[in-house]
Amino acid sequence: INEVAGFVDIRYFARSSGAVVVTLADGRTLADTRANTLSHTTASALSPTISYPGAGIAPILLNGTDITSTIQSGELKGLIDARDTVLPNIQAEIDNLSLVLRDQINILHNAGAGLPPANTLTGTRTFADPATDSITTSAGVRIAVVDSNGDFVAYYDMPAGTYTIDQIEAAIDTNLSTFASASNSAGGPLSITANAAGNGIALIDLGTQTVTHTDGTTTYSGFSNYFGLNDFFVTPGNVQGDGATSLSALIQVRSDIVNNPALMSRGALASVTSPIPVAGDTAIAAGDGTVIQSIADKFLDPLSFAAAGGLQLTSASLSGYASEILSVNAVAASQAASDMEFKASLFQELSYRNQSISGVNIDEELQNLVVYENAYNATARIVQVVSDLFDILTNLGR
């Protein structure tokens, strides 16, 4: 009974026959004339998208009936709470950090270009129907072909307006026909490639850029950022605007940047419109470090973090929010350790008292033995005295 009570909260009573009945706290019988069966089917693998109930984690069954929610204490309750509450909360907090990190750094990285820039920029956002999916831009955007020295080869300034994805592709193909080409297909992202192997693609917004999505209400900052053409962090299967679930397991630095760090944005494409740039003019200055500096500064800027896990809506730097995750969970872990220490001490005390009542206390029995021995000696002395008195009385008559 003690062993079972360590796993789950139980009640028990003895029948007049001496048989013991064990039940759960809600009255369901665990053992009477026969033992009932507790069962659980282990998940083959766990991830943040798998949860109980109904999302991949099986219930704990008592003779086929789900009793998971009725378990209120014991080791099973602790494991259930860790699985369904504590660990998902920590996961949500880390996912939230990953979401803000990705989106904030990508906004800045998309505003710049490497030197030399990448030959091909392929977006991360997909479209169900490029012929009808559309965006509205609030400012023009410059799409340029740049050589290995950072000089203009050609460029196209696409005006602000409303475009379908197919129209954007056609505009790039038409205006940069001999220098670059764009591609897109149903379900696929927008991709822009410089025709010459030694050239690259760079983009810059020609004003404060707000891109309004097809739905007419969702807005994003920056043309390149909306398409994810020059993202630093990528999360396959999840783009800006999607939820944060499992994001921390997906986030990674874009593979071509890992292979060639020179592709990381350091400076920005020239956005000057007067005088109009011509081929051979500087497009990306070799000493321009404005973008990489803004990325470094972003780690110190206060940012807004939505409520997630055990943390409320807050404003903090990226490092500050990470520290807050560690701090909150370290405090919770410390509190749990203190509670465990207190309850373990209480358990030992109660166990000692229980054993004192139901078991053999050697010290107590030894004390009683001394008392009995002294009482026996005293009684024996009294008997001896009485015997001596009888002898004296008997001898007086002689």
C-alpha positions in Angstrom: 0.0 0.0 0.0 2.8 2.4 0.8 4.5 1.7 -2.5 1.3 2.3 -4.5 0.6 5.5 -2.5 3.9 6.8 -3.7 2.7 6.6 -7.4 -0.8 7.8 -7.1 -3.2 9.2 -4.4 -5.2 6.4 -2.9 -7.7 5.5 -0.1 -8.0 2.2 1.6 -10.1 0.4 4.3 -10.3 -3.0 5.8 -13.4 -5.2 5.7 -14.5 -7.1 8.8 -12.9 -10.2 7.2 -9.6 -8.5 7.3 -9.4 -8.0 3.5 -8.1 -4.5 2.4 -9.8 -2.5 -0.4 -7.7 0.1 -2.2 -9.4 2.9 -4.2 -8.3 6.0 -6.0 -9.2 9.4 -4.4 -12.4 9.6 -6.5 -13.6 6.2 -5.3 -12.6 4.1 -8.3 -11.4 0.7 -7.1 -7.8 -0.4 -7.6 -7.9 -3.6 -5.7 -10.6 -5.5 -3.9 -11.2 -9.2 -4.3 -9.0 -8.8 -7.4 -6.5 -6.2 -8.7 -7.6 -3.9 -11.5 -5.3 -3.0 -14.3 -3.6 0.4 -14.9 -2.2 0.8 -18.4 -0.6 3.5 -20.7 0.6 3.2 -24.2 3.9 5.0 -24.6 4.3 7.5 -27.5 7.0 6.4 -29.9 8.4 10.0 -30.0 7.5 13.3 -28.4 7.6 16.9 -29.8 6.0 20.2 -28.9 3.1 19.4 -31.3 2.2 16.2 -29.5 0.1 16.6 -26.4 -2.6 15.1 -24.2 -5.5 14.8 -24.7 -6.2 13.8 -28.3 -2.9 14.9 -29.9 -0.6 11.9 -29.8 -0.3 11.2 -26.1 -2.4 8.3 -24.8 -4.3 8.5 -21.5 -3.7 6.5 -18.3 -6.4 3.8 -18.2 -8.0 1.9 -15.4 -9.7 -1.1 -16.9 -10.0 0.9 -20.1 -11.3 4.2 -18.6 -9.3 7.4 -18.8 -8.3 8.5 -15.3 -5.5 10.9 -16.2 -7.3 14.0 -15.0 -8.4 12.4 -11.7 -4.8 11.8 -10.5 -4.1 14.5 -8.0 -0.8 13.5 -6.3 2.0 11.1 -6.3 4.8 10.4 -8.8 2.4 10.0 -11.6 0.9 13.4 -11.0 4.3 15.0 -11.0 5.2 13.3 -14.3 1.9 14.3 -15.8 2.4 18.0 -14.7 5.9 18.0 -16.1 4.8 16.5 -19.4 1.6 18.6 -19.9 2.4 21.9 -18.2 6.0 22.6 -17.0 8.0 21.4 -20.1 5.4 22.8 -22.6 5.6 26.2 -20.8 9.4 26.2 -21.1 9.1 25.1 -24.7 6.7 28.0 -25.4 9.0 30.5 -23.9 12.0 29.4 -25.9 9.8 29.2 -29.1 8.7 32.8 -28.4 12.4 33.9 -28.0 13.2 32.1 -31.3 10.2 33.9 -33.1 11.3 37.4 -32.0 15.0 36.6 -32.8 14.2 35.4 -36.3 11.8 38.1 -37.2 13.8 41.0 -35.8 17.1 40.0 -37.3 15.6 39.0 -40.6 14.0 42.5 -41.0 17.5 44.0 -40.8 19.3 41.4 -42.8 16.8 41.7 -45.6 17.5 45.4 -45.7 21.2 44.8 -46.7 23.4 42.6 -48.9 26.6 40.6 -48.7 29.7 41.7 -50.6 29.7 40.1 -53.1 25.9 39.4 -52.9 24.4 36.0 -53.5 24.0 34.9 -57.1 20.5 33.6 -56.3 18.0 34.8 -53.6 15.2 32.3 -52.9 12.4 33.3 -50.7 10.9 31.3 -47.8 7.2 32.3 -48.3 5.1 30.1 -50.5 1.9 31.0 -52.4 -1.1 28.8 -53.2 -1.9 30.6 -56.4 0.7 33.2 -57.7 -1.7 34.3 -60.3 -4.2 35.6 -57.8 -2.2 36.0 -54.5 -1.3 39.7 -54.3 0.5 42.2 -52.2 0.4 46.0 -51.9 3.6 47.9 -51.3 3.7 51.4 -49.8 7.0 52.3 -51.3 9.1 51.5 -54.3 11.8 48.7 -54.2 15.1 48.6 -56.1 16.1 45.2 -57.4 19.7 45.2 -58.6 22.3 43.0 -60.3 25.7 43.7 -58.7 29.1 42.5 -59.8 31.7 41.0 -57.5 33.3 44.4 -56.8 30.0 45.8 -55.5 29.2 47.9 -58.6 25.9 48.2 -60.4 25.4 46.0 -63.5 21.7 46.8 -63.8 18.7 47.6 -61.7 14.9 48.0 -61.7 13.0 50.3 -59.4 9.6 48.7 -59.1 7.0 51.4 -58.1 4.7 51.2 -55.1 1.4 49.5 -55.9 -0.6 46.3 -55.9 0.8 43.3 -57.7 0.1 39.6 -58.0 3.1 37.4 -57.5 3.1 36.5 -61.2 3.1 40.2 -62.0 6.2 40.8 -59.8 8.0 37.9 -61.5 7.1 39.2 -65.0 8.2 42.8 -64.1 11.6 41.5 -63.0 12.0 39.3 -66.1 11.0 42.2 -68.4 13.1 45.0 -66.8 16.2 42.9 -66.1 15.8 40.5 -69.0 19.4 40.2 -70.0 20.8 40.4 -66.5 18.5 38.4 -64.2 15.5 36.2 -64.1 12.7 35.5 -61.6 10.8 32.3 -61.1 7.8 31.1 -59.1 5.4 28.3 -59.2 2.3 27.2 -57.4 3.3 26.3 -53.8 6.8 27.6 -54.3 8.7 30.8 -53.3 9.8 33.7 -55.4 13.4 33.3 -56.6 15.7 35.8 -58.4 18.9 34.8 -60.1 21.7 36.8 -61.7 22.3 35.4 -65.2 26.1 35.8 -65.0 27.8 33.5 -62.4 30.0 36.3 -61.1 27.1 38.7 -60.4 24.7 38.8 -57.5 21.2 40.1 -56.5 20.6 42.9 -54.0 17.4 44.7 -53.0 16.5 47.8 -51.0 13.3 49.6 -50.2 13.1 53.2 -51.5 11.2 54.4 -48.5 9.4 53.2 -45.4 8.1 49.9 -46.8 4.9 48.3 -45.6 3.8 45.2 -47.5 0.1 44.3 -47.1 -0.7 40.6 -47.6 -3.4 39.1 -49.9 -5.9 39.2 -47.0 -5.7 43.0 -47.0 -5.1 43.3 -43.3 -1.8 41.5 -42.5 1.2 43.8 -42.9 4.9 43.2 -43.0 8.0 45.5 -42.9 10.1 45.4 -46.1 9.7 43.9 -49.5 12.6 41.5 -49.3 11.6 40.7 -45.7 8.1 39.8 -46.7 9.3 37.3 -49.3 12.1 36.1 -47.1 14.6 36.6 -50.0 17.6 37.4 -47.8 16.7 35.9 -44.5 19.5 35.2 -42.0 17.5 32.8 -39.9 15.3 30.2 -41.7 12.7 28.0 -40.1 11.6 25.4 -42.8 7.9 25.1 -42.9 7.3 28.2 -40.8 7.4 31.8 -42.1 6.9 35.2 -40.6 3.2 35.4 -39.5 2.9 31.7 -38.5 2.7 30.6 -34.9 5.7 29.9 -32.8 5.1 26.3 -32.0 8.2 24.1 -32.4 10.1 27.1 -33.8 13.1 26.6 -31.6 13.6 23.1 -33.1 13.5 24.6 -36.6 15.5 27.8 -36.5 18.9 27.7 -38.2 21.2 30.1 -40.1 20.6 30.0 -43.9 22.8 27.2 -45.3 24.6 29.3 -48.0 25.6 31.8 -45.3 27.0 29.0 -43.2 29.0 27.9 -46.2 30.1 31.4 -47.2 29.9 34.0 -44.4 30.6 36.8 -46.9 27.0 36.5 -47.9 25.9 37.9 -44.6 24.6 41.5 -45.0 27.0 44.1 -43.8 26.1 47.1 -45.9 23.1 48.2 -47.9 22.4 48.6 -51.6 22.6 52.3 -52.7 19.1 53.8 -52.8 20.0 57.1 -54.4 17.6 58.2 -57.1 19.2 61.6 -58.0 21.5 61.4 -59.8 20.2 58.1 -61.3 22.8 55.4 -60.8 24.4 53.9 -63.9 26.3 50.7 -64.6 29.7 50.8 -62.9 28.5 53.1 -60.0 29.1 51.8 -56.5 26.1 49.7 -55.5 27.4 48.3 -52.2 30.3 50.2 -50.6 33.1 47.9 -49.3 33.4 49.8 -46.0 29.7 50.0 -45.3 28.9 48.3 -42.0 25.6 49.9 -41.2 23.5 46.8 -41.5 25.8 44.5 -39.5 26.0 47.2 -36.8 22.2 47.5 -36.7 22.0 43.7 -36.2 24.5 43.9 -33.4 22.6 46.8 -31.8 19.3 44.9 -32.0 20.4 42.5 -29.3 20.4 45.4 -26.9 17.2 47.0 -28.0 14.0 46.6 -25.9 11.6 44.4 -27.9 8.0 43.3 -27.3 7.5 39.6 -26.3 4.0 38.2 -26.3 2.8 36.2 -23.2 4.1 32.6 -23.5 4.4 29.7 -21.0 4.9 31.2 -17.5 5.9 34.6 -18.8 3.5 37.5 -19.3 3.6 40.1 -22.1 6.9 42.0 -21.5 9.4 44.3 -23.1 13.0 43.2 -22.9 16.1 42.8 -25.0 16.8 39.4 -26.6 19.4 38.6 -24.0 17.2 40.0 -21.2 14.3 37.7 -22.2 16.6 34.7 -22.4 17.8 35.6 -18.9 14.2 35.9 -17.7 13.4 32.4 -19.0 16.4 31.0 -17.1 15.5 33.1 -14.0 11.8 32.1 -13.8 12.5 28.4 -14.3 15.5 28.4 -11.9 13.3 29.9 -9.2 10.6 27.3 -10.0 13.2 24.5 -9.8 14.6 25.9 -6.5 11.1 26.1 -5.1 10.3 22.5 -6.2 13.6 21.3 -4.6 12.7 23.1 -1.3 9.2 21.6 -1.4 10.6 18.2 -2.0 13.1 18.6 0.9 10.4 19.7 3.3 8.0 16.9 2.3 10.7 14.3 2.4 11.5 15.5 6.0 7.8 15.4 6.9 7.5 11.9 5.4 10.4 10.6 7.4 9.0 12.1 10.6 5.6 10.5 9.9 7.2 7.2 9.0 9.1 7.3 12.2 6.0 7.9 14.3 4.2 5.2 12.4 6.9 2.7 13.1 7.0 3.8 16.7 3.4 2.8 17.0 3.1 -0.2 14.8 6.7 -1.5 14.9 9.2 -2.5 17.6 11.1 0.4 19.1 14.3 -1.1 20.5 15.1 1.9 22.7 11.6 2.0 24.1 11.6 -1.8 24.7 15.0 -1.6 26.4 13.7 1.2 28.7 10.7 -0.9 29.5 12.9 -3.9 30.2 14.9 -1.9 32.7 11.7 -0.8 34.4 10.4 -4.4 34.5 13.7 -5.6 35.8 13.8 -3.0 38.6 10.1 -3.8 39.4 11.0 -7.5 39.6 13.9 -6.8 41.9 11.8 -4.6 44.1 9.1 -7.3 44.2 11.6 -10.0 45.0 13.0 -7.8 47.8 9.5 -7.4 49.3 8.9 -11.1 49.1 12.2 -11.7 50.8 11.3 -9.2 53.6 7.9 -10.8 54.1 9.5 -14.2 54.3 12.0 -13.0 56.9 9.1 -11.6 59.0 7.2 -14.8 58.9 10.4 -16.6 60.0 10.8 -14.2 62.9 7.2 -14.5 64.0 7.4 -18.3 63.8 10.5 -18.4 66.0 9.0 -16.2 68.7 6.7 -19.0 69.9 9.5 -21.5 70.5 
